[in-house]
C-alpha cells in the first residue's frame, strides 16, 4: 500500500491554484488586448477602393469597375492577389495595367477591360490568386458580378474578396 502525505498534497494543490490564479489575469489581459486590437483594426480600416468584376459569356473581355472611396486621386500600377479564380476560369487584373497606370479620381468610378481564360493549371505562386467563387452573383443571362475591395499600398492595389 502506498502512503500519501495529505499535508504535502494540500500544500501542492494550494500552490498550484495560487500560481494559476496569479497568471490568469495576465494571460487574459494579453489575449484580450491582442484580440480586441486585431478586431478593431480590421473594422476601422476602410477600403480605399470598391471594385466589381463584370464577366459576361457574350463578351471576350471582362470589365473591372474601380470606385475610389477616398478624397484623393488613386493611381494603380499593379494589383496584388490579381488572379481571380471562379467558375473554372482565371481573370488577371494586372492585364488592365499593361498599357500604364489606371488613374481613378477621388470619389469617382473608372471601367477597364481585363481578359479571362479557362484553366486547370494555376502555374504561379498561390499568393497571386484570390478565390472569389463564393462571392459570384449570377444573373439569368449568364453574366457574373463579383464584388471586391482593395487597400492601396503605394500604387499597388491589394485585392480582397468582398
N, C-alpha and C positions, 0 to 999 in steps of 0.2 A: 504494500500500500504506500502511496506517496503522501508525503505530508506537505500541506500548503500552508505557508505562513500568511495568515489572514491579515496581519498588520502590514506586512510589506505589500500585499496585494492592494489593500485600500490606499496605501500611500501612492503606489504607481498609478492607480486609477485617478486619484485626485490630481496628481501632477500632469497626467495626460490631458485630463479635462481642462485644467487651468491653462496649459500650453495651447490647446486648440482654441479655447475661448479668447486668448490673447492674440492669436493670429487671425482669427475670423474677421474682425473689423478691418484689418489691414488688407486681407485678400479681397473682401467685399468692396472696400474703397477703391482698390486698384482696378478691379474688374468693372465696377460700376462707372468709374470715370472713363475708362477706355471705351466701354460700350456706348455710353451716352455721347462722348466726343465724336465717335465714329458715326453714330446715327445722326447727330445734329449737323455734322459736316456734310453728309450726303444730302440731307434735306435742304440745307441752306445754300448749296452750290447750284445756282440756276444754270440752265443750259444756255450757251452762247447762241446756238442755232437750233431750230427745229427743221427737220428735213422730212421729205416724203418722196419715196421712190414710186413712180407710176410705171408699171410694167404691163404692156398690152400684147397679146399674141398676134395682133394685126400689124404691129409696127416693128421694124428691125432694131431700132434703138429705144431704150427706156429713157424716161425723163426723171431727173432728180431736181426737186424743188428745195431751195435753201432759203430759209427765213431767218433774218438777222434779228435776234431778240435783244440786242444791246443798243446803246445810244452812240456807238462808234462804228465806222465802216469796218468791214472784215475782208481780208484778202486771204484766200485759201490756195495754197500751192500744193498741198498734199493731204490725203485722208489716211488715217491710221485705222486698222481693222477695216480696211477698204473693200475687201471682197465679201459681198453679201451673199449668203448661201440660203436658198429657199427653192422649193419645188423642183429639185434635181438640177438646178442651174446656179450659176455664179454671175453676179454683176460686179464689175470692177469700177468703183467710184473714181479711182485715180485716172481713168480714161478721160474724165471731164477736165482734168488739169493738163492734158497733153499739149495743148496749144498755148498754155500760160495760166497765170493765176486767175482765179474766179473772184471778182470783186462783188461783194454784197453790201449795198449801202445800209446804214443804220435804220432799223425798223422796216426794212423792205424785203422783197422776195425776188429771187432770181431762179430761172429754169435753165438747166444744162442737160445735154444729151450724154448718155453713157451706154456702152454696148454690153450685151449679156451673152452668155454662152452656156450650153448644156455640157456638163462634165461630171464624170465619176471620179476623176483624178484631181485631187486638190493641188498637189505638186509644189506647194510653198509652205513656209513656216506657219504653224497654227495661229500665231498672233495676228496674222494678216486677215483672218476670216472672222466674220460675225454671223452667227446663225440667227436669222430673223424669221424662220419658218413659222414660229408660233404667233408672230405679230402680223401675219399677212391677212389683209381684208380682201376677200374675193367678191367681185361684182358679178352679176349674172352674165354679162357679155364676155367674161374671161379676164378682164382687166384686174390686176392686183395692185393694191395700195399698201405700201409698207412704211409706217411711221418710224422715224429715227430721231435721235438727238445728237448734239455734238458739243464738246468742250474745246475751246481753242487753246493751243499751246504754240505761241508764236503764230506762224502762218499755217500750222498743221491743225486739221480738224480731227479730233479723236471721236469716232462714231460710237454710239451706244444704242442699244435697242430701246425703243420707247415703250 
